[in-house]
Amino acid sequence: MDIEKIIHSLPQKSTAQRQIMRRNAEKLMDDGADEQRSAATQLISALDELEERERKTLNQKLSGMKPAERVIHAFTCVPPSETEIGLIRVLMDRPGSTSTELSRALGWDAQTWHLHFGTMCKRREADLWPADASNIRDSSFYSGILANFDNQNATWELKPEVEAAFRNLGI
């Protein structure tokens, strides 16, 4: 295995390819022979360094952009799926609704709207801005990237600049 050649190819690999490479390297760290463990360590280190450089480059690029511009950028780079368009539209049409109400408007059971909305935000977090820490659990509050949550009434609404960006995108 020519680890230097593999490391050199990393910038051309997709995120999915890198994730597979990382998982395989982590497995070799546990189960591989000495040479494989050494190569896996080098690969993981190279992946970490490359991803950090890419994050810094992206943050520099985005730092001068207004929030609405970032939303347009993020949803242009990763276009919304039909489900994601539904998540956005239902909130645009029903600001001040609970997750249960938004879920029902989409024809879903329980209160799953905010879970799907949070996943959509998490997918684009690097192109938007970091999620704040959750007040409820030890995690990030991904839905809060694009929407405001009223704790007292348990209701949601898009942030005004986010809604303007979505309208600009024709959503």
C-alpha positions, -999 to 999 in steps of 0.1 A, spaced: 0 0 0 15 34 -11 1 56 16 17 87 2 -1 82 -31 -34 77 -13 -29 108 9 -20 129 -22 -53 118 -38 -74 130 -9 -83 165 -22 -100 149 -53 -121 125 -32 -157 133 -24 -170 136 12 -185 101 10 -153 86 -3 -133 102 25 -158 89 51 -153 54 37 -116 58 38 -117 71 74 -139 41 85 -116 17 68 -85 33 84 -102 32 118 -109 -5 114 -72 -11 104 -61 8 135 -79 -18 156 -74 -50 135 -45 -43 111 -9 -55 111 18 -30 123 24 -16 88 -14 -12 82 -19 6 116 9 30 107 -6 38 73 -40 41 88 -27 66 114 -10 86 86 -42 86 66 -64 97 95 -40 125 103 -39 136 67 -78 136 65 -80 157 97 -55 182 84 -72 185 49 -106 189 64 -94 216 88 -78 235 59 -110 232 39 -131 244 68 -108 275 73 -109 282 36 -146 280 35 -150 301 66 -128 328 51 -148 327 19 -182 330 37 -171 354 65 -179 384 43 -213 372 33 -246 383 49 -268 355 64 -292 356 34 -263 352 10 -250 322 30 -284 306 28 -286 311 -9 -250 297 -13 -257 267 9 -290 258 -8 -274 263 -42 -244 241 -34 -267 214 -20 -301 219 -36 -330 210 -14 -348 177 -19 -386 176 -23 -389 167 14 -367 197 24 -387 220 2 -418 208 20 -401 214 54 -393 250 44 -426 258 28 -448 244 56 -429 267 80 -432 297 57 -469 291 54 -475 285 91 -451 306 112 -458 302 149 -467 266 146 -456 237 168 -436 208 155 -467 186 158 -487 211 138 -460 213 111 -457 175 110 -494 171 106 -495 197 78 -470 175 60 -492 144 66 -467 130 92 -474 115 126 -461 128 159 -437 157 160 -411 148 135 -409 180 115 -381 195 137 -360 164 134 -361 165 96 -356 203 96 -326 199 119 -310 172 97 -315 196 67 -297 224 86 -269 200 98 -262 189 62 -255 226 53 -240 238 86 -205 243 71 -219 266 44 -242 284 68 -228 290 103 -223 269 134 -253 257 154 -256 269 189 -255 244 217 -289 228 227 -304 239 260 -321 205 263 -295 179 255 -257 176 250 -258 183 213 -261 212 188 -294 228 181 -293 225 143 -328 236 136 -318 269 153 -295 277 124 -324 287 102 -354 290 125 -363 306 158 -379 285 185 -401 300 211 -396 279 242 -426 293 261 -451 283 233 -430 256 216 -435 273 183 -413 278 153 -407 305 127 -380 311 100 -355 338 108 -365 368 87 -333 369 66 -336 331 60 -371 335 48 -361 363 24 -333 341 10 -357 312 5 -381 335 -13 -352 347 -35 -345 310 -43 -381 305 -53 -390 282 -25 
